[in-house]
Each structure stands twice: as C-alpha cells, then as structure tokens.
Amino acid sequence: MDLENLYQEIIIDHYKNPRNRGRIPDEKVLADEENPMCGDQVRLTASVENGRISSIRFDGKGCAISQASASMMTEALSGKTIEEAADTIRRFIGGMTGEEGFNEDEWEEIAALG
C-alpha cells in the first residue's frame, strides 16, 4: 500500500469512527472555529485537572477532512497543559493553511492531512 492510500484510510477511519466526539459539561473551550467558505464548524472542549487536559471532546459539522482532523486533534491534545495545547492548535492551523508543514515523526496520524 502506498503512502497516499494509507493517509486516505487514516482520514476515512477518523471520519467514520471519530474519537472523542461530543461535549463536556462545564467545559473549557480550547478552540471554536468556523470556515465561512464551506460551513465547516468545529469546537474543542476540555476538562482540565492539575493544569493538564484530562478529558477532551469535539463537536461540529463538516466534511470528512474537518471532522477527521478534529478527531485526530483530540488525541494529540490529551494530557497537555493549556499552554501546550494552544501552541499545538496554533501550529496545527499553520499546517492546515500551508504556513507550516506536518513532520510525520512529530504529528503521527495528523501528517496524513498535510
């Protein structure tokens, strides 16, 4: 299997079997983004204990890429501090907009989006 097909399978898997979909009561909103061009919406919410993300969920609507990327992001942010999460989100947005790249060693499955 070539790398492109593997990346497509990763995206489809996260879209069809999203990780951490839903909302958290008494949440802290980490990101609330909307793409006005296509209507995709994603909100990341989390519970924080001892300065680290103890539980994280996403909710929203949109295409396979936006929903799969939100699923992947929840996995990437779990256990991080709020500051680490904010930096990861900033760098992720840079990767998605082409301002930064996704290093496969660092980003793992998220590199499939790049």
Phi and psi restraints in degrees (value plus and minus 20) as a CYANA .aco file:
   2 ASP   PHI    -102.6   -62.6
   2 ASP   PSI     144.8   184.8
   3 LEU   PHI     -80.3   -40.3
   3 LEU   PSI     -59.1   -19.1
   4 GLU   PHI     -82.5   -42.5
   4 GLU   PSI     -62.6   -22.6
   5 ASN   PHI     -86.1   -46.1
   5 ASN   PSI     -58.9   -18.9
   6 LEU   PHI     -81.7   -41.7
   6 LEU   PSI     -65.3   -25.3
   7 TYR   PHI     -81.9   -41.9
   7 TYR   PSI     -60.8   -20.8
   8 GLN   PHI     -82.8   -42.8
   8 GLN   PSI     -60.1   -20.1
   9 GLU   PHI     -84.8   -44.8
   9 GLU   PSI     -59.2   -19.2
  10 ILE   PHI     -81.9   -41.9
  10 ILE   PSI     -67.1   -27.1
  11 ILE   PHI     -83.2   -43.2
  11 ILE   PSI     -65.9   -25.9
  12 ILE   PHI     -82.6   -42.6
  12 ILE   PSI     -60.8   -20.8
  13 ASP   PHI     -81.7   -41.7
  13 ASP   PSI     -65.6   -25.6
  14 HIS   PHI     -87.7   -47.7
  14 HIS   PSI     -50.9   -10.9
  15 TYR   PHI     -91.9   -51.9
  15 TYR   PSI     -65.6   -25.6
  16 LYS   PHI     -98.1   -58.1
  16 LYS   PSI     -48.7    -8.7
  17 ASN   PHI    -148.8  -108.8
  17 ASN   PSI      45.9    85.9
  18 PRO   PHI     -82.4   -42.4
  18 PRO   PSI     119.4   159.4
  19 ARG   PHI    -110.6   -70.6
  19 ARG   PSI     117.2   157.2
  20 ASN   PHI      42.7    82.7
  20 ASN   PSI      15.4    55.4
  21 ARG   PHI     -98.9   -58.9
  21 ARG   PSI     118.1   158.1
  22 GLY   PHI     115.2   155.2
  22 GLY   PSI    -188.2  -148.2
  23 ARG   PHI    -146.5  -106.5
  23 ARG   PSI     137.3   177.3
  24 ILE   PHI    -132.0   -92.0
  24 ILE   PSI     107.4   147.4
  25 PRO   PHI     -83.0   -43.0
  25 PRO   PSI     125.9   165.9
  26 ASP   PHI      35.2    75.2
  26 ASP   PSI      21.3    61.3
  27 GLU   PHI     -97.5   -57.5
  27 GLU   PSI     140.8   180.8
  28 LYS   PHI    -125.4   -85.4
  28 LYS   PSI     103.8   143.8
  29 VAL   PHI     -99.6   -59.6
  29 VAL   PSI     100.3   140.3
  30 LEU   PHI    -109.6   -69.6
  30 LEU   PSI     -57.5   -17.5
  31 ALA   PHI    -175.3  -135.3
  31 ALA   PSI     121.2   161.2
  32 ASP   PHI    -159.5  -119.5
  32 ASP   PSI      79.0   119.0
  33 GLU   PHI    -141.2  -101.2
  33 GLU   PSI     126.0   166.0
  34 GLU   PHI    -158.4  -118.4
  34 GLU   PSI     117.1   157.1
  35 ASN   PHI    -119.3   -79.3
  35 ASN   PSI      85.4   125.4
  36 PRO   PHI     -87.0   -47.0
  36 PRO   PSI     -38.5     1.5
  37 MET   PHI     -92.2   -52.2
  37 MET   PSI     -55.6   -15.6
  38 CYS   PHI    -143.4  -103.4
  38 CYS   PSI     -30.8     9.2
  39 GLY   PHI      69.4   109.4
  39 GLY   PSI     -18.0    22.0
  40 ASP   PHI     -82.7   -42.7
  40 ASP   PSI     119.3   159.3
  41 GLN   PHI    -154.5  -114.5
  41 GLN   PSI     115.9   155.9
  42 VAL   PHI    -162.2  -122.2
  42 VAL   PSI     113.4   153.4
  43 ARG   PHI    -146.9  -106.9
  43 ARG   PSI     105.3   145.3
  44 LEU   PHI    -120.2   -80.2
  44 LEU   PSI     107.2   147.2
  45 THR   PHI    -145.1  -105.1
  45 THR   PSI     133.3   173.3
  46 ALA   PHI    -170.7  -130.7
  46 ALA   PSI     136.8   176.8
  47 SER   PHI    -124.7   -84.7
  47 SER   PSI     121.0   161.0
  48 VAL   PHI    -141.9  -101.9
  48 VAL   PSI     110.2   150.2
  49 GLU   PHI    -151.1  -111.1
  49 GLU   PSI     113.7   153.7
  50 ASN   PHI      32.5    72.5
  50 ASN   PSI      17.2    57.2
  51 GLY   PHI      58.5    98.5
  51 GLY   PSI     -15.2    24.8
  52 ARG   PHI    -144.9  -104.9
  52 ARG   PSI     132.7   172.7
  53 ILE   PHI     -90.5   -50.5
  53 ILE   PSI      94.7   134.7
  54 SER   PHI    -115.8   -75.8
  54 SER   PSI     -45.8    -5.8
  55 SER   PHI    -170.3  -130.3
  55 SER   PSI     120.3   160.3
  56 ILE   PHI    -163.2  -123.2
  56 ILE   PSI     122.1   162.1
  57 ARG   PHI    -161.0  -121.0
  57 ARG   PSI     141.4   181.4
  58 PHE   PHI    -151.5  -111.5
  58 PHE   PSI     133.8   173.8
  59 ASP   PHI    -161.8  -121.8
  59 ASP   PSI     132.7   172.7
  60 GLY   PHI     137.4   177.4
  60 GLY   PSI    -189.9  -149.9
  61 LYS   PHI    -166.4  -126.4
  61 LYS   PSI     135.1   175.1
  62 GLY   PHI     131.1   171.1
  62 GLY   PSI    -185.8  -145.8
  63 CYS   PHI     -93.1   -53.1
  63 CYS   PSI     151.2   191.2
  64 ALA   PHI     -77.1   -37.1
  64 ALA   PSI     -61.5   -21.5
  65 ILE   PHI     -84.4   -44.4
  65 ILE   PSI     -66.2   -26.2
  66 SER   PHI     -86.0   -46.0
  66 SER   PSI     -60.9   -20.9
  67 GLN   PHI     -94.0   -54.0
  67 GLN   PSI     -58.9   -18.9
  68 ALA   PHI     -85.3   -45.3
  68 ALA   PSI     -60.9   -20.9
  69 SER   PHI     -85.8   -45.8
  69 SER   PSI     -55.7   -15.7
  70 ALA   PHI     -85.9   -45.9
  70 ALA   PSI     -61.3   -21.3
  71 SER   PHI     -79.8   -39.8
  71 SER   PSI     -66.9   -26.9
  72 MET   PHI     -83.3   -43.3
  72 MET   PSI     -59.9   -19.9
  73 MET   PHI     -83.6   -43.6
  73 MET   PSI     -58.3   -18.3
  74 THR   PHI     -81.1   -41.1
  74 THR   PSI     -57.7   -17.7
  75 GLU   PHI     -87.3   -47.3
  75 GLU   PSI     -57.9   -17.9
  76 ALA   PHI     -91.0   -51.0
  76 ALA   PSI     -48.0    -8.0
  77 LEU   PHI    -112.2   -72.2
  77 LEU   PSI     -39.1     0.9
  78 SER   PHI     -76.9   -36.9
  78 SER   PSI     108.7   148.7
  79 GLY   PHI      68.4   108.4
  79 GLY   PSI     -27.4    12.6
  80 LYS   PHI    -103.0   -63.0
  80 LYS   PSI     138.8   178.8
  81 THR   PHI     -94.1   -54.1
  81 THR   PSI     146.4   186.4
  82 ILE   PHI     -81.4   -41.4
  82 ILE   PSI     -60.9   -20.9
  83 GLU   PHI     -83.8   -43.8
  83 GLU   PSI     -64.5   -24.5
  84 GLU   PHI     -82.9   -42.9
  84 GLU   PSI     -60.9   -20.9
  85 ALA   PHI     -83.8   -43.8
  85 ALA   PSI     -63.8   -23.8
  86 ALA   PHI     -81.5   -41.5
  86 ALA   PSI     -61.2   -21.2
  87 ASP   PHI     -86.1   -46.1
  87 ASP   PSI     -61.7   -21.7
  88 THR   PHI     -83.3   -43.3
  88 THR   PSI     -63.5   -23.5
  89 ILE   PHI     -82.1   -42.1
  89 ILE   PSI     -65.0   -25.0
  90 ARG   PHI     -79.3   -39.3
  90 ARG   PSI     -66.7   -26.7
  91 ARG   PHI     -87.9   -47.9
  91 ARG   PSI     -55.4   -15.4
  92 PHE   PHI     -83.0   -43.0
  92 PHE   PSI     -66.5   -26.5
  93 ILE   PHI     -80.8   -40.8
  93 ILE   PSI     -59.6   -19.6
  94 GLY   PHI     -81.3   -41.3
  94 GLY   PSI     -58.6   -18.6
  95 GLY   PHI     -87.5   -47.5
  95 GLY   PSI     -60.7   -20.7
  96 MET   PHI     -90.9   -50.9
  96 MET   PSI     -49.7    -9.7
  97 THR   PHI    -111.1   -71.1
  97 THR   PSI     -22.7    17.3
  98 GLY   PHI      67.1   107.1
  98 GLY   PSI     -18.2    21.8
  99 GLU   PHI     -93.7   -53.7
  99 GLU   PSI     -48.1    -8.1
 100 GLU   PHI    -153.6  -113.6
 100 GLU   PSI     143.0   183.0
 101 GLY   PHI    -123.0   -83.0
 101 GLY   PSI     150.8   190.8
 102 PHE   PHI    -128.0   -88.0
 102 PHE   PSI      90.7   130.7
 103 ASN   PHI     -98.3   -58.3
 103 ASN   PSI     101.6   141.6
 104 GLU   PHI     -79.8   -39.8
 104 GLU   PSI     -56.7   -16.7
 105 ASP   PHI     -83.9   -43.9
 105 ASP   PSI     -58.0   -18.0
 106 GLU   PHI    -103.4   -63.4
 106 GLU   PSI     -63.8   -23.8
 107 TRP   PHI    -112.8   -72.8
 107 TRP   PSI     -33.5     6.5
 108 GLU   PHI      32.3    72.3
 108 GLU   PSI    -141.9  -101.9
 109 GLU   PHI     -81.0   -41.0
 109 GLU   PSI     -50.6   -10.6
 110 ILE   PHI     -80.8   -40.8
 110 ILE   PSI     -46.5    -6.5
 111 ALA   PHI     -78.2   -38.2
 111 ALA   PSI     -41.7    -1.7
 112 ALA   PHI     -83.9   -43.9
 112 ALA   PSI     -38.8     1.2
 113 LEU   PHI    -105.7   -65.7
 113 LEU   PSI     -36.3     3.7
